[in-house]
């Protein structure tokens, strides 16, 4: 009789542990997807900031060249 109780208790605990593992697995998968989205957004921001830096550099060079060739 005691062994049946231990076995039933273990089976219940085992189901609880497996359910928690499945829940954590789903949570980690969602977190991983969100992290991938953030990485893509950061890469896009890096490209955009590089372009804005190039434009700002060109404007500065154009102003300097314009001032050199003016009277």
RARA-V381073 format. One record per residue. N is the residue number from 1. SS is DSSP state (helix for helix, strand for strand, loop for the rest). OMEGA is omega in radians with two decimals (* if undefined). D_LAST is the distance of its C-alpha to the last C-alpha in Angstrom with 1 decimal. Layout:
<<N | SS | OMEGA | D_LAST> <N | SS | OMEGA | D_LAST>>
This chain:
<<1 | loop | 3.14 | 106.5> <2 | helix | -3.13 | 104.1> <3 | helix | 3.10 | 102.4> <4 | helix | -3.14 | 101.8> <5 | helix | 3.13 | 100.0> <6 | helix | -3.13 | 97.8> <7 | helix | 3.11 | 97.0> <8 | helix | 3.10 | 96.2> <9 | helix | 3.12 | 94.0> <10 | helix | 3.14 | 92.1> <11 | helix | 3.11 | 91.6> <12 | helix | 3.12 | 90.2> <13 | helix | 3.12 | 87.9> <14 | helix | 3.10 | 86.9> <15 | helix | 3.12 | 85.8> <16 | helix | 3.14 | 83.8> <17 | helix | 3.14 | 82.0> <18 | helix | 3.10 | 81.3> <19 | helix | 3.11 | 80.0> <20 | helix | 3.09 | 77.7> <21 | helix | 3.11 | 76.4> <22 | helix | 3.12 | 75.7> <23 | helix | 3.12 | 73.9> <24 | helix | 3.11 | 71.8> <25 | helix | 3.11 | 71.1> <26 | helix | 3.14 | 69.8> <27 | helix | 3.12 | 67.7> <28 | helix | 3.10 | 66.1> <29 | helix | 3.09 | 65.4> <30 | helix | 3.12 | 63.6> <31 | helix | 3.12 | 61.7> <32 | helix | 3.10 | 60.7> <33 | helix | 3.14 | 59.5> <34 | helix | 3.11 | 57.4> <35 | helix | 3.07 | 55.9> <36 | helix | 3.10 | 55.0> <37 | helix | -3.14 | 53.2> <38 | helix | 3.11 | 51.3> <39 | helix | 3.12 | 50.3> <40 | helix | 3.13 | 48.9> <41 | helix | 3.13 | 47.0> <42 | helix | 3.12 | 45.5> <43 | helix | 3.11 | 44.4> <44 | helix | 3.11 | 42.7> <45 | helix | 3.10 | 40.9> <46 | helix | 3.13 | 39.7> <47 | helix | -3.13 | 38.3> <48 | helix | -3.13 | 36.6> <49 | helix | 3.07 | 35.1> <50 | helix | 3.11 | 33.8> <51 | helix | 3.12 | 32.1> <52 | helix | 3.08 | 30.5> <53 | helix | 3.12 | 29.3> <54 | helix | 3.11 | 27.8> <55 | helix | 3.13 | 26.0> <56 | helix | 3.09 | 24.7> <57 | helix | 3.11 | 23.5> <58 | helix | 3.11 | 21.7> <59 | helix | 3.14 | 20.0> <60 | helix | 3.12 | 18.8> <61 | helix | 3.13 | 17.6> <62 | helix | 3.12 | 15.8> <63 | helix | -3.13 | 13.9> <64 | helix | 3.12 | 13.1> <65 | helix | 3.12 | 12.1> <66 | helix | 3.13 | 9.9> <67 | helix | -3.14 | 8.1> <68 | helix | -3.06 | 8.0> <69 | helix | 3.04 | 6.5> <70 | loop | -3.01 | 3.8> <71 | loop | * | 0.0>>
